[in-house]
Amino acid sequence: MSWKEGQIVKILVIGATGGTGAQVVKQALARGHSVKVQVRDRVQAAQFDQAEVMVGDVRDAAAVDSALSGVDAVVCCLGVRLGQDPGTVRSAGTANLVAQMRRHGVRRLIAVSTVGVGSSVADQSRIARMMWPRMVGRPRLIEADRAEAAIRDGGDELAWTLVRPPRLVDGAGGARLQVGPSVRTGMRSQLARADLASVLLDQVTDERYVGAAVTAVATR
């Protein structure tokens, strides 16, 4: 498998039709990567005319198994919009993805999580620790935590990186960013989806944060 810095790899994007996932596909193609997307409905993938489209549910073992063929790295952007019932698609889909990656020997996985999970809680301001769960919903944080656990449980066979953004916003991106395992966040912290996509793609060929969770935030 080749995913060293500077090399062009074939990337599978999970959750490609969401705001962040669509940015990942767009930017990955611009960087010269070969891109494959998995969607539940082919109509949803009409925007990805330069990507290879695979139709299937991320919770379906056979569908993910097929999507992983020939892939060097996976960028997982599973999530739900604010106000929606998080259900278990994120955690169940992530667990299935991890299992199929191990089966295929695809090691590099970069996944979107969220601040307010795991070690990032300690880096939140006192007010954010109180208010963030109320704003995004505790069930959403619990589901994100389950998805993180599924990735960690993949063991040494996976070279994973978790990226935890604060509040996501639309826009062109291009902000100055702070990225690392211990980044302070508050209720005003935010990150453009375009900038999150850039951070995710940077990790594909960078080994610096393998086996780590990092927070990414725009600095003011």
N, C-alpha and C positions, 0 to 999 in steps of 0.2 A: 504494500500500500504506500502511496506517495502523498504526503500532506505537509512536507517541509516548507519552510518559508520561501515564498517566491514561485513555487511550482503551481501550475494550473491543474486543478483537480475537478473531478465530476462530483457535483453536490446534489444530494436529494434534499428538497425543502418540504417539510411537513408543516401544514397550516399555511400554505402558500396564498390562500385567498383572503386571509386577514390583512389588516393594515400593515403590520410589521412584515409578515411573510411576503406580501407583494413587493415591498421595498427590497427585501433580501434577494428575490428573484431578479428584479431590475438591476440592482447593483452588482450581483454576481455575474450576470451576463456582460455588463459593462467592464468588469475586471478581466473578462476573458475566460471565465469558468464555463464548463459544460454543466447545464442545469437540468435536473429532472424534478418534477413536482408530482405529488400524490394528492388527488382531490376526490371528493365523494361524488361529484357531478361534473361531467366533462364540460357542460355549459359554463360552469364557474371558471374554467381555465381558458376561456377564449382570449383573455388578455395576454396569455403566455405563448405567443406564436413562435418564439425562438427556443422554447423549452420543451423537453420531452414530457408528455403528460401521461400519467398512470392513474386509472380510476380505481378507487377502493377506499374502504374505511380503515383508519389507522389502528382500529382494534381487531381487524381481521388478519390473522397470521399469514394466510396465503397471499393476501393483497400486499402486505408489507414485504413479505419474502420476495415477491416478484419485483417490487419497486427498488429493492436494494441491489439488484443484479447490476454489476459493473460500477458501483458507486464507491467513491473514496472517502467521503465525509457526509455527515447528515447535520442539517440545521433544523431544529425542531422549534416551531413557533406556535405550538398549541396553546390555546387560551380561550377565554370567553369575555364578552364585552361587559362593562359595568352594568349592573342591574339584572343580568341574566343569571338563571340558576346554573351554577358551575357544573352540576352533575358529577360524573366520574370519567368523562371522555379524556380529559387531560392525563389523569393518573393511569387509567387503564390503557390508553393509547401509548403512553410513554413506556409502560411496562412491556407491552407487546413489541414496541420498537426496539427496546434494549435486548429482548430475547432473540429477535430475528437478526439484529446486528451481530450478536455473539455467534449465532449460527453461521452467518456469512463471513465472519472474520473482518467485518467493517468496524474499525476501532474509533475513528474520530467522530465525536458527537458534541455539538454545541447546542444548548437548549436555553430558551427564555424562561425565566422564573419571575420573581418579583421581590422588591424590598418588603420587609415585614415577615420574612421567612428565614429560619436558621440564624446564622451568625449576624445577619444584617440588622436584626432587631436591636442589638447592642449599639449599633451605629446610628440609630434613629434618635432624633431629638425627643425630649420627654413628652412634648405635646404630640409628636408624630406617633410615638408608641401607643398613646391613648386613642388618637383620632383615626389613624390609618386603617385599623381593622374595622372601624365603623363606616369609613368611606367606601372601602372596597368590599367589605363583607367578610366575616370570619370564615364562612364556608369556602370562599374563594382562596383564602390563604391556606386553609387546611388542605384543599385539593392541590395547590401548588407545592405544598410540603410533601404530599404523597408522591407527586411526580418527581421531585428531587430525590426522595428516598429510593424510588425505583431505579434511578440512574446510578446512585451510589451503590446500590446492591448489585450492579452489573459487574463489580469487581475489577481486577486489573486487566481484564480483556478489553475494557473500554478506556479510551483516552478522552475523557469528558471535560467539558467546561460549562458551568452554569453562569448565566448573565442575568443579574437582578436589576431591572430598571425601576425608577419611581413612577410617578404619573406620566403617562405617555400622551403626547400631543402630535397633531399633524403639522406639517410645515416642511420647508426645504431642507432643514438640517444645517450642518456646517458650524455648529456651536463648538466652543472649546469644551472639551470633555475631561472628566476625571474618572478613571477606571482603575479598580483595584479591589483587593479582598476586604479592605476596611475603609469605606468612604462614608463620611457623615451625610445624612439626609434629613430633611424636614418636610413639613407640609407644603412648602413652596417648591420643593425639588421637582424637576421635570426633565424629560428627555424626548426629543423628537423621534418619531418612529424611523425616520430616515437615518438619524444618527445611531439608533439602536441597531439597525440593519448593518451599518458600517462596522460597528463594534463586533457584531456576531461574525461577519465575514473576515475581519482581521484575525479572529481566533482560529479560523479554519487552517491556516498555514503557520500559526505561531504557537509554539509549545509552552510559552511562559506560564500560562494558567491551567495547564493540564492537571486534572484532579482537584480543581479549586472552583469556588463560587466567587464571582466578582460583582461589584455594584458599578453601574455606569450612570453618570449624572452630568447634566450640562452645568457648567460653572457660570456664574454671573459676572 
